[in-house]
Amino acid sequence: SRCFGLQNLSVSASMTRRTVIFTDHSGMSAAGQVMLGTMDVHHHWTKIFERLPSYSTLQRKVLLLEEHISHLLGGIQITYVEELQPMLTLEEYYSALDNFYNRVCNSRLAFHPRSLRGLQMILESDRYAPSLHELGHFIIPTVCDLAALQWFIITKAQQAREKLKKKDELMALEKELIEAATEKFHIQRLYKEPSVSSVQMIHACKRLLEESLPYLQGMHLCISHFYSVLQDGDLCIPWNWKS
């Protein structure tokens, strides 16, 4: 990407603070990552970089839609969680939000203003019934029955708050253990794959801290579901590795 930037300074500026991932097709993900299709020619990649300003405009529209939906649903936060949702392009996510917003606008849902502040929900296109994830997120189908949705959210709100509180506690413990393991073994970087949960990462870090592993010094260690060495040299081990 550096050579592209050198050829076009405006492209280089628009790439600042952007995360680039390689996928099946090019564009921008709902999470704001620049997607480069591995089967596309490099000229097409350049076109994607040149379109970044228009993607930024679409991102602002997405944020505005999320705010409008939140206002209609009692202040619940609309979010996109990579670990819990299929990878969507920014256009696909905007379309899902827009369809759901129009349905909610045309309904008679009546949530008390700000009664659901602090709670979070994600939209799903391939489900028909709402559910509550173990991490405290409401998983809401874009085509679900809205009357049933209102009843579900109201009756599960307290349970969702408790799950979110537990999630925050787990994340704090996870961060603490990562720092302890990094310091003990002088690891350059200790991180996990998105598919590894906080509970699994905590388990892995606790086991690491029980070991004497001097050869980890200076390494990049990724907690995963399998053993591998990444192209950049990072070592991956499963969170439940066998001694």
Backbone torsions as a table, in degrees:
resi	resn	phi	psi	omega
1	SER	NA	-21.2	-180.0
2	ARG	-64.4	-39.7	-178.6
3	CYS	-65.8	-36.3	176.9
4	PHE	-62.5	-43.2	-177.6
5	GLY	-64.6	-38.2	179.5
6	LEU	-66.0	-30.9	179.5
7	GLN	-74.7	-25.3	-175.0
8	ASN	-144.3	102.5	-175.3
9	LEU	-63.3	-32.0	179.0
10	SER	-67.2	-36.5	175.5
11	VAL	-64.7	-42.7	-179.8
12	SER	-59.9	-41.6	-180.0
13	ALA	-66.3	-39.6	-178.0
14	SER	-70.7	-18.4	-179.7
15	MET	-84.5	-7.8	-178.0
16	THR	-57.5	129.9	177.9
17	ARG	66.0	17.5	177.3
18	ARG	-93.3	144.2	173.6
19	THR	-99.1	130.3	-179.4
20	VAL	-108.3	130.9	175.9
21	ILE	-127.1	153.0	179.2
22	PHE	-104.2	123.9	-175.0
23	THR	-135.6	-167.0	-179.4
24	ASP	-75.8	-23.7	-179.4
25	HIS	-145.7	163.4	-175.5
26	SER	-95.7	154.1	179.1
27	GLY	151.5	-149.5	174.4
28	MET	-128.4	137.2	-179.5
29	SER	-81.2	164.9	178.2
30	ALA	-62.6	-23.6	179.2
31	ALA	-85.0	-0.4	177.6
32	GLY	90.1	10.9	178.4
33	GLN	-85.8	142.5	174.8
34	VAL	-78.9	120.4	-178.3
35	MET	-99.8	126.0	176.8
36	LEU	-112.7	119.5	-179.7
37	GLY	-70.7	127.6	-177.0
38	THR	-68.0	-19.5	-179.8
39	MET	-96.0	-4.8	-179.2
40	ASP	-81.5	152.4	174.3
41	VAL	-76.4	155.3	-175.4
42	HIS	-60.8	-29.7	178.1
43	HIS	-60.6	-36.5	178.5
44	HIS	-67.9	-34.6	176.4
45	TRP	-61.1	-41.7	179.6
46	THR	-60.1	-39.7	177.9
47	LYS	-60.8	-38.6	178.4
48	ILE	-63.2	-44.5	179.0
49	PHE	-61.0	-39.5	-179.2
50	GLU	-68.5	-23.2	-179.5
51	ARG	-87.2	-1.4	-176.1
52	LEU	-56.0	-39.2	177.1
53	PRO	-59.3	-37.9	178.7
54	SER	-70.7	-32.7	175.1
55	TYR	-65.6	-36.4	178.0
56	SER	-62.2	-37.7	176.6
57	THR	-63.8	-42.8	179.1
58	LEU	-66.5	-35.1	177.0
59	GLN	-61.8	-39.4	178.3
60	ARG	-65.7	-36.9	177.1
61	LYS	-65.7	-38.1	177.4
62	VAL	-61.7	-47.1	180.0
63	LEU	-60.8	-39.4	179.5
64	LEU	-65.5	-42.6	177.5
65	LEU	-62.9	-42.5	178.4
66	GLU	-59.9	-40.0	178.8
67	GLU	-66.3	-41.6	179.6
68	HIS	-63.1	-44.8	179.5
69	ILE	-64.0	-42.2	178.7
70	SER	-58.1	-43.4	179.7
71	HIS	-61.4	-39.8	-179.3
72	LEU	-73.2	-24.3	-176.1
73	LEU	-109.3	39.1	171.2
74	GLY	71.7	19.2	176.2
75	GLY	90.8	5.1	177.0
76	ILE	-63.4	139.4	-177.5
77	GLN	-82.4	128.3	175.9
78	ILE	-92.0	125.5	-175.6
79	THR	-139.9	164.0	175.9
80	TYR	-118.4	120.3	-176.8
81	VAL	-114.2	110.2	-176.7
82	GLU	-54.4	-40.5	-174.9
83	GLU	-67.6	-23.0	-174.2
84	LEU	-107.6	-10.2	-174.3
85	GLN	-125.1	153.8	174.0
86	PRO	-66.1	153.4	179.2
87	MET	-67.0	123.0	178.8
88	LEU	-116.2	148.5	170.3
89	THR	-75.8	162.7	179.0
90	LEU	-60.8	-37.7	179.0
91	GLU	-64.9	-41.3	179.4
92	GLU	-64.8	-41.2	-179.4
93	TYR	-67.6	-41.6	177.9
94	TYR	-61.1	-42.7	179.6
95	SER	-62.0	-42.8	179.0
96	ALA	-63.5	-43.6	178.3
97	LEU	-62.7	-44.4	-177.7
98	ASP	-63.1	-43.8	178.7
99	ASN	-63.3	-43.3	-179.4
100	PHE	-67.2	-41.2	179.3
101	TYR	-60.2	-44.5	179.8
102	ASN	-63.6	-38.0	178.1
103	ARG	-65.4	-44.1	-179.3
104	VAL	-66.1	-40.0	179.3
105	CYS	-61.3	-36.5	-177.3
106	ASN	-86.9	1.3	-179.6
107	SER	-98.6	-179.3	178.4
108	ARG	-113.2	33.4	177.8
109	LEU	-63.1	137.3	-177.9
110	ALA	-135.6	88.2	175.1
111	PHE	-94.9	141.4	176.5
112	HIS	-64.6	132.8	-178.2
113	PRO	-52.0	131.3	176.4
114	ARG	63.1	11.4	-179.4
115	SER	-70.2	-19.3	-177.5
116	LEU	-113.4	17.7	178.6
117	ARG	-62.0	141.0	-178.2
118	GLY	95.8	-15.2	177.8
119	LEU	-94.4	162.6	-176.6
120	GLN	-134.4	147.4	176.5
121	MET	-139.9	150.9	173.6
122	ILE	-124.3	150.5	-179.9
123	LEU	-96.3	139.5	177.1
124	GLU	-125.9	138.7	-179.5
125	SER	-96.6	-14.7	-175.0
126	ASP	-111.3	23.8	176.1
127	ARG	-123.3	163.9	179.3
128	TYR	-124.4	-16.9	-179.6
129	ALA	-123.9	137.6	178.4
130	PRO	-67.8	154.2	178.3
131	SER	-147.5	168.0	178.2
132	LEU	-117.7	118.2	-179.1
133	HIS	-73.9	155.4	-179.0
134	GLU	-62.1	-20.6	177.5
135	LEU	-85.7	-1.5	176.2
136	GLY	99.2	-1.3	177.9
137	HIS	-82.0	134.7	167.9
138	PHE	-76.1	129.5	175.8
139	ILE	-103.6	110.1	-170.4
140	ILE	-112.9	118.8	175.9
141	PRO	-68.6	141.9	-179.8
142	THR	-67.3	-20.4	-176.6
143	VAL	-111.6	16.1	-176.3
144	CYS	-72.4	160.9	175.7
145	ASP	-67.3	121.5	-171.8
146	LEU	-71.3	-31.6	176.8
147	ALA	-65.8	-42.7	177.2
148	ALA	-65.7	-34.8	178.6
149	LEU	-61.8	-46.1	-179.0
150	GLN	-60.2	-46.1	-179.5
151	TRP	-63.7	-41.2	-178.7
152	PHE	-62.9	-47.1	-177.7
153	ILE	-64.3	-44.1	-178.4
154	ILE	-62.9	-43.8	-176.6
155	THR	-75.2	-22.1	-177.5
156	LYS	-104.4	2.0	-173.5
157	ALA	-60.0	-46.3	-178.1
158	GLN	-65.3	-41.0	177.9
159	GLN	-62.2	-39.0	178.6
160	ALA	-63.9	-41.0	179.0
161	ARG	-62.4	-40.7	179.5
162	GLU	-65.1	-40.5	179.4
163	LYS	-67.3	-39.4	178.4
164	LEU	-64.8	-38.7	178.1
165	LYS	-63.4	-43.4	178.5
166	LYS	-63.7	-39.2	178.9
167	LYS	-61.5	-43.5	179.3
168	ASP	-61.9	-39.7	178.8
169	GLU	-65.1	-41.4	178.9
170	LEU	-64.6	-41.3	-179.4
171	MET	-65.4	-36.7	178.4
172	ALA	-66.2	-43.1	178.1
173	LEU	-65.3	-40.8	178.3
174	GLU	-58.8	-47.1	179.7
175	LYS	-61.0	-42.4	-179.7
176	GLU	-61.9	-43.9	-178.8
177	LEU	-70.5	-36.3	176.6
178	ILE	-61.3	-44.4	179.5
179	GLU	-63.9	-40.2	-179.5
180	ALA	-65.4	-43.8	-179.8
181	ALA	-68.3	-39.4	178.7
182	THR	-61.2	-42.3	-179.3
183	GLU	-70.8	-42.4	-177.1
184	LYS	-62.9	-44.9	-174.7
185	PHE	-98.7	0.9	-177.9
186	HIS	55.1	43.3	177.9
187	ILE	-74.5	138.7	178.7
188	GLN	-68.1	-40.3	179.5
189	ARG	-155.4	130.6	176.0
190	LEU	-124.0	120.1	-177.3
191	TYR	-148.4	177.9	-179.1
192	LYS	-130.0	159.2	171.8
193	GLU	-72.4	152.7	179.5
194	PRO	-56.9	-29.0	-177.5
195	SER	-78.9	-6.7	177.7
196	VAL	-89.1	124.3	-177.0
197	SER	-77.4	166.7	176.9
198	SER	-62.1	-39.7	179.1
199	VAL	-60.6	-43.3	179.4
200	GLN	-67.3	-39.9	179.4
201	MET	-66.5	-40.0	177.6
202	ILE	-61.3	-44.3	177.8
203	HIS	-58.6	-45.8	-178.6
204	ALA	-64.4	-44.2	-178.3
205	CYS	-65.5	-40.4	178.3
206	LYS	-61.6	-40.4	178.5
207	ARG	-68.2	-39.4	177.6
208	LEU	-59.2	-43.0	-176.3
209	LEU	-67.2	-18.3	177.9
210	GLU	-84.1	-11.6	-174.4
211	GLU	-98.5	165.8	170.6
212	SER	-114.9	105.6	-171.4
213	LEU	-131.0	70.5	-176.6
214	PRO	-62.2	-24.4	-177.6
215	TYR	-73.2	-5.0	177.8
216	LEU	-81.3	-10.4	-176.4
217	GLN	-56.5	128.0	177.4
218	GLY	79.6	1.4	-176.0
219	MET	-89.3	163.7	169.1
220	HIS	-103.4	115.8	-175.0
221	LEU	-115.3	123.9	179.7
222	CYS	-110.8	126.5	175.6
223	ILE	-86.5	121.7	-171.4
224	SER	-133.3	-155.1	176.0
225	HIS	-113.1	0.5	-176.2
226	PHE	-156.0	167.6	176.3
227	TYR	-87.1	134.5	174.0
228	SER	-169.6	167.3	172.1
229	VAL	-122.2	120.7	-178.2
230	LEU	-73.0	165.0	-177.2
231	GLN	-60.7	-29.7	-180.0
232	ASP	-88.1	7.0	175.4
233	GLY	95.4	-3.9	178.6
234	ASP	-65.6	136.8	178.6
235	LEU	-92.6	127.0	178.0
236	CYS	-107.2	133.6	173.8
237	ILE	-131.3	149.3	178.3
238	PRO	-69.1	147.3	-178.0
239	TRP	-62.7	-25.7	-179.2
240	ASN	-113.5	42.5	-175.8
241	TRP	-56.7	153.8	178.5
242	LYS	-95.5	133.7	-178.3
243	SER	-69.0	NA	NA
